[in-house]
Amino acid sequence: MRVGILGFSPAVKDAPFGDPSWTLWGMNGLWRVLTEVPPERFARWFEPHSPAFLEQYGIAANIGTQQQDWLAQQHPFPIFMQEKYPQFPASEPFPIEALIKQHGVDYFTSTVAMELAYALSLKDVEEIGLWGIDLVHGTEWGDQRPCAEYWIGRAIERGIKVTLPPVCALLTSQYRYAYENPNPLMVELRAGIKLQAETTAKKIAECHEKVNQLTSELQTNDGAMQMLRHLTERVDMWERGGHV
């Protein structure tokens, strides 16, 4: 069996949607991206997040209950979740404990890692392809990518062919340690960015100082204006025959 694991980066468009020899797996909210791909093209879906997390994520991402509403629909494929949820008819419990026992390690930092580990648990998998998966943003690079590459390594060790698209960050590096020097253009670029950032930070600090100074002047002038208004009121009272 050839398993295609699909993600969110642009290279997902190159996935073998038209090749029936590939069994395709989707994840999380990928259905919002692959709107033109018929649901029947997918054999399995992975959504490991709890309903409580999905609720909070919907608020933070300003998508409301889109994911829950999609999960509540009937689907032509099973959806791996933490457990079987009655409100999500296609949900099935993900065999996390069985995978830990089988592989001898509890190391899952992303949905991708879970999909890879599950693929390795199947006896008839001969090839695994990953399209739309780079893991280069924010915590993806530091937390998720090493874990995904670990499971890719386990697959290669097993003799399973791993296919990546031409444009993919997985299993790549900027240079080979101890054999090549860092790209001089990247060193120069980073130095330029660092200098610009330091200059900008200095300007921001100067602006804050000016704001503080102007705020102090504003408070002083506002206090003076209140005193002048008070004096004006007393003058008005005196002219009208009042006791000042």
N, C-alpha and C positions, 0 to 999 in steps of 0.2 A: 504494500500500500504506500502511496505517496501522499504525505500530509502537508498541506499548505497552511501556515499560520499567518494571519493577516492583521496588520496594524494600521496606524493612522497617518504615517508620513506619506509624502507624494508617491513613492515607489509602489504603493499598493495598487496603483492603476495598472501596473505591469504583471499583476498576479495572473495565473493561468485560468481565468474564468471560463474560457472556451475549450479547455482541455479536460475531458471527463476522467482522465486517468488520475487527476489530482482530487483528493478529498480536502475540501476547504473548511477551515474553522474560523469563526468570528469571535470577537471579544467585546465586552462592555458596551459602549455606545457607538460601535462602528456602523451600525445600521443607519445612523444619521448621515454618514459619509457615503456609503455605498448604496445610495437610493435607487440606482438603476440596475443593481444586481438582484435577480429574483431570489427570494428566500430559499427556494428549493435547491439553489446551488450550494448551500451550506449543509454540512452533515452534523455539525455540533457547534455550540456556542458556549463561551466561558464568561460568567459574570460573578466573580468571587465576593463582591461587596455585599454587606448586609443591608437589609431594608432601611435601617437607621442611618447608615452611612449615605445611602442613595438619597434619602430625604434631605440630609444636611448638604450634600453635594449639589442637589438640585437648587437649593436656595443660594449657595455660594456662586454657582455657575449661571444663575439666572435662567435655568431651563425648567424650573418647576418640577412636575412629576412626569416628565416625558419618558424617563427610563422606566419608572414603575408602570406607566400606562402601556409601554411596549411589552414589558415582561408579562403583563396581565393578559395579553392576547394569546391566541392559539398560534403555535409555530410548527413548521414541518421538521423541526430538529429539537433534540433535547438541549436544555441549558443547564450547565453545571453551576451550582451555587453552593453556599455553605451547607444548606440543608434543603429539604423539600418544603416549599412554601405553598400553602393552599391557594393563596391569592395569585400565584404565578404557575399556571397549569403545566408549563413545559419544564419547570425546574426539577433538577435531580441533585442529590447530595454529591459534592465533589469528593472523591476518595482520598483525601489528604493523608489520613493515617496509614492507609494501605500503601501509598506512594513512599511515605517516609520509611516504612518497614522494608519495602522492596528495594529502595535505592540506598538505604542506610544513612540518609542525611536529611535534616529538616532545614532546607535552604530555599526559601521562596520569597522573593522580594518584588514580584510583579506577576501579572496575569500571564505574560509571555513565559516566564519560568515554569508556571504551573502547567501550561500547555505543553511545553517541551518535556517536562517530567512525565506527564500523562502519555505523550506519544511514545516515550521510551518504555512505558509499561506494556505497550501493545506488541505482540510477538510478530505481527506481519508487516511492520513498518520498515520499508527499505530506504526511503528518502524523506527528508524534511526540508521544506522550503519556507523561507521567511520573507514576506513582502510588506513594506510599509512599517518596518521596525528598525529604528536607529538608536533610540535611547541615548540622546545627547543633551536633552534639556534638563536643567536644574538637578533635582535629586535622581532623575533617571540615570544620568551619567555616573554618579558616584555610588548609588545603591542598586539600581535595577540592572544596569548593563553588565557589571561583573557577574551577577548571578545568572543572567541569560547566557552569557558566554561560557560559564561553567557547564551549564546543561548542554550547550552545543558541543563542548569538548567531550562530554560523556557520550553524546551521540556518535561523534567521530570515532571515539575509542571503541564503540560497539560495532563499527564498520558500517554505520548508517551514513549515506550520502547526505550532506548538508548543502543546500542550494540557496545562494543569496543573489539578489539583483545586482547589476553593475554598480548602481549608486546605493551603497549601504555602508553605514559606519561600523557595523559589527565586525569583529575580528580584524580591525585595522588599527594602525597607530601612526603617529606623525613621523617617527623614525625608529630604527632598530637600536635598542640600547647598546652602547659601547662600540657600535660599528659605524654609526652615522651621526653627524652633528645635526642639531636642530636646524630647521629651515631658516636661513638668515633673513628671508623676507618676513617670516612670522615673528622672529625676534625683533626686527625693526618695527613691525606693525604694533606689537604689544608695547614696545617702548614708547611709540607715539601715542597710543591710547592712554598709557599710564600718565604721560606728561600732560595730555589734554585733561584727563580726569583730575589731576592735582591742580591744574590751573583753574578748572571749573569749580572745584571744591573751595579754592581760595576766594574766588569771586562770590560764591554762595556765602561764605563766612563774612565777607565784607558787606554783603547785602543785609545779612542778619544784624551786623553791627549798626548799619545805617538805620535799619528798622527799629532797633532798640533805642538809638539816639533820637529818632523822630518820634517814637512813642513817648519818650521822656519829655521832649519839647511839647508834644501834644497835650500831655497831662498838665504841664506847667501852664501852657496857654489856656487850657480849659479851666484850670483853677482861677486864673486871672480873669477870664470872661465871667465866671460865676460871681466873683467879687464885684466886677463892674456892674453886672445886672442888679446885684444887691444894693449897690450905691445908687443906681438909677431909681430903684424903687423907693429908697429913702428920700431922695430929692423930690420925687413925685409926691410923696406923702407930705413933705414940708411945704411944697407949693400949694397943696390943697388944704393947708391949715392943720395938718395932723401933727402929733407930737413925735419928733424924731428921737 
